[in-house]
Amino acid sequence: MDRHREKLIALVLGDLQPDEIPGVEAQVSGDVTLQSQRDSLQRQVAAMRALPDDDIPQAAVDRVLEAARHFHEEPEAVQLARVITLRTFINVYLPRIAAAALFVLMVGYAVHYLPAGPEASVATVVAADGNGWAVTDGDLVEARIGSPLRIRFQTGELLLDGGAAVRVSAQGPYKAPQFEVDRGRVVVDAARAPVQLSAAGRSLELEPGAVVALDLDREHARIMDGGAVVEIQRTAIEDVVRAANEAYGMHIDDSLLPDAVKRRRVTFFGTQLGKREFADSFVQAASVYGVRLSGNRLLYEAGTTHRVDDTEFDTLLSVSLLNGAAEISQGNTRQAMPASIAFTRDGALPGAERPERTFVWARGMGNAVVDAKLRNVSTGDATLPAGSVIHPDRLVLPEGSERIFVLHGPDFNFPLPGGRKGRLVGLLSSGAEFELEGSVTRVFVPHSSVATR
Amino acid sequence: MAKRKISVATERVPRTTGKPDTAKPLVECTDYDLLKLFVKSKDHAAFETLVNRHRRQVYNFVFKMCGKAEAAEDIFQETFLRVLKNAHTYTPRAKFTTWCLQIARNLTLDYFKREGLRQHASIDAGTPGNEEHSMASLLQGIDPESHEIIQNAELIAEVRKGLQSLPENQREALVLRMYEDMPYAEISEILNSPEGTVKYWVHEAVNTLARYLERRGLK
């Protein structure tokens, strides 16, 4: 939704602040297109409002009232309605209250002097489909490819992209938990209290109201449930071979590859990949280093390497400050967080990445602050089909080789819902970003969703 | 823009004396008093007053959320049974409407889970055919404030269909805002989400529904 449309909707719904109204009305009165849009919106909102009120049939109400008539016959109602007399209080309740107070004292003593129990919940994880579960101190929360998660804690929230993982540590009852990013992309919203975050040896201290997007791009390989989840990120070819042989029972032989080639790293993400689809994706990813598959043997063809330098590890960690203020530190060095900063193995590169690229995926999570920064990006209603494979430079749909979409290709040829056509402009582990034909709007289509837990 | 009229009685600020005012006619009692009268004094008329006061709002919310009358009736009944069972946990710190709608919402979400209805169908996917022209002819040139359009069953069915296709969080926010006329602060409490997020959901929902109606010819 673009900024003008959002303002028009707010105007039509009566949601604008009083001081905003004259500005928006002036803008509309001077623009015929906006006037037409406003009139359309008014008619459409009127049609929405025209839905009649729905009232419950009297018979259903009567059933509720009938059930209520029997309510006082049940023991719990008797307890609720019991009149507590002074005598009853002294004889019955006072000893119970004393016993309860003693119990509370003992529990308080235990809580104060003993280490916290493993069951203490410090946050709640909520999946995109609304399902949730509790997080206890020390838990590693992992989001699978295609299934972003939100960690809600008392004073803020943290969003994990598909394929990301975060360890959560309790900081006591009155502080936000501490988060250690293990891998992947996260967005942290320290809404009402400071939040501490660490990744790759760096620490971040977010002030209340700060929003930070962070991407820790490190080696990670996971093949789960017979290929239902495939996450291969920056992983050496020899390690991918080992993981594939173990997960799929394949017998891929990499013994003929030179050691330097075996240590080249590949990245691809997919869901619902069978043996063959996995092998195809793997070979496609490794082909840039001159690797091909013959039978079950990986061979190296000198002179066919498309990319000589292994620059994948240039950027290890990138951090963008999207709102508010934060400090970043490494060892004893501490500095105010700039708008964006990237760290390589050799040092820091300020302003290395556009902030919005880091957290486009979070747009669909309904975070108002994130949304405010991404007015021209929307999240698609549909997902990529199961079996789609996301490479760093291309998207492969499951139908076959003719369905390969290259990043920044010239054509608007990706069919989006509603008959629209898009051009692939971004790829993340959790989905693909398309530029719409004839529009400044971009749409993010999430990867096909898989079971979350 | 004209505000919708709602038929639910305005809730009064509950007294903090802890004693229901039995001298007042029931219709003038607060929700809290009615609940206490029922629980402590077994006053069934008090509960009936409470149910009648909130029946339209609760059912309207549930029915617009799930779109099926039978399911909505079941959830409505279960909501008020939960109100009875949990009456002792209700404190006048929260508005009764908020508390009751939270219960109804949880039961509705449970229903979605049970029925596997969480995945909404995309309303972008359909290609408008002849229906576009019929809708267009019905709707063009109609005064937005006119109630004439509500007479058209086809339009009502389209709006209902569009509503059902919205993601749950957007649908909940839109129903509470547009059909229950609730302030964002109260919706935020019911949905347990920040006000800014709720407003965003409402605007997204309106945008999606408006685009949907546009494709059906309402421009």
Boltz contact constraints between the chains, C-beta under 6 A:
constraints:
  - contact:
      token1: [A, 1]
      token2: [B, 207]
      max_distance: 6.0
  - contact:
      token1: [A, 9]
      token2: [B, 203]
      max_distance: 6.0
  - contact:
      token1: [A, 9]
      token2: [B, 206]
      max_distance: 6.0
  - contact:
      token1: [A, 14]
      token2: [B, 1]
      max_distance: 6.0
  - contact:
      token1: [A, 40]
      token2: [B, 219]
      max_distance: 6.0
  - contact:
      token1: [A, 41]
      token2: [B, 210]
      max_distance: 6.0
  - contact:
      token1: [A, 42]
      token2: [B, 144]
      max_distance: 6.0
  - contact:
      token1: [A, 43]
      token2: [B, 144]
      max_distance: 6.0
  - contact:
      token1: [A, 44]
      token2: [B, 210]
      max_distance: 6.0
  - contact:
      token1: [A, 44]
      token2: [B, 213]
      max_distance: 6.0
  - contact:
      token1: [A, 44]
      token2: [B, 218]
      max_distance: 6.0
  - contact:
      token1: [A, 46]
      token2: [B, 144]
      max_distance: 6.0
  - contact:
      token1: [A, 47]
      token2: [B, 149]
      max_distance: 6.0
  - contact:
      token1: [A, 47]
      token2: [B, 155]
      max_distance: 6.0
  - contact:
      token1: [A, 47]
      token2: [B, 159]
      max_distance: 6.0
  - contact:
      token1: [A, 47]
      token2: [B, 213]
      max_distance: 6.0
  - contact:
      token1: [A, 47]
      token2: [B, 218]
      max_distance: 6.0
  - contact:
      token1: [A, 48]
      token2: [B, 159]
      max_distance: 6.0
  - contact:
      token1: [A, 48]
      token2: [B, 209]
      max_distance: 6.0
  - contact:
      token1: [A, 50]
      token2: [B, 149]
      max_distance: 6.0
  - contact:
      token1: [A, 50]
      token2: [B, 150]
      max_distance: 6.0
  - contact:
      token1: [A, 51]
      token2: [B, 159]
      max_distance: 6.0
  - contact:
      token1: [A, 53]
      token2: [B, 60]
      max_distance: 6.0
  - contact:
      token1: [A, 54]
      token2: [B, 60]
      max_distance: 6.0
  - contact:
      token1: [A, 54]
      token2: [B, 63]
      max_distance: 6.0
  - contact:
      token1: [A, 55]
      token2: [B, 56]
      max_distance: 6.0
  - contact:
      token1: [A, 56]
      token2: [B, 55]
      max_distance: 6.0
  - contact:
      token1: [A, 56]
      token2: [B, 59]
      max_distance: 6.0
  - contact:
      token1: [A, 56]
      token2: [B, 76]
      max_distance: 6.0
  - contact:
      token1: [A, 60]
      token2: [B, 73]
      max_distance: 6.0
  - contact:
      token1: [A, 61]
      token2: [B, 55]
      max_distance: 6.0
  - contact:
      token1: [A, 63]
      token2: [B, 77]
      max_distance: 6.0
  - contact:
      token1: [A, 64]
      token2: [B, 77]
      max_distance: 6.0
  - contact:
      token1: [A, 64]
      token2: [B, 80]
      max_distance: 6.0
  - contact:
      token1: [A, 65]
      token2: [B, 48]
      max_distance: 6.0
  - contact:
      token1: [A, 67]
      token2: [B, 81]
      max_distance: 6.0
  - contact:
      token1: [A, 68]
      token2: [B, 47]
      max_distance: 6.0
  - contact:
      token1: [A, 69]
      token2: [B, 44]
      max_distance: 6.0
  - contact:
      token1: [A, 71]
      token2: [B, 84]
      max_distance: 6.0
  - contact:
      token1: [A, 72]
      token2: [B, 42]
      max_distance: 6.0
  - contact:
      token1: [A, 80]
      token2: [B, 39]
      max_distance: 6.0
  - contact:
      token1: [A, 80]
      token2: [B, 88]
      max_distance: 6.0
  - contact:
      token1: [A, 81]
      token2: [B, 39]
      max_distance: 6.0
  - contact:
      token1: [A, 81]
      token2: [B, 40]
      max_distance: 6.0
  - contact:
      token1: [A, 129]
      token2: [B, 118]
      max_distance: 6.0
  - contact:
      token1: [A, 366]
      token2: [B, 197]
      max_distance: 6.0
  - contact:
      token1: [A, 368]
      token2: [B, 196]
      max_distance: 6.0
  - contact:
      token1: [A, 368]
      token2: [B, 197]
      max_distance: 6.0
  - contact:
      token1: [A, 368]
      token2: [B, 200]
      max_distance: 6.0
  - contact:
      token1: [A, 371]
      token2: [B, 200]
      max_distance: 6.0
  - contact:
      token1: [A, 381]
      token2: [B, 122]
      max_distance: 6.0
  - contact:
      token1: [A, 381]
      token2: [B, 124]
      max_distance: 6.0
  - contact:
      token1: [A, 382]
      token2: [B, 122]
      max_distance: 6.0
  - contact:
      token1: [A, 417]
      token2: [B, 122]
      max_distance: 6.0
  - contact:
      token1: [A, 417]
      token2: [B, 124]
      max_distance: 6.0
  - contact:
      token1: [A, 417]
      token2: [B, 125]
      max_distance: 6.0
  - contact:
      token1: [A, 418]
      token2: [B, 124]
      max_distance: 6.0
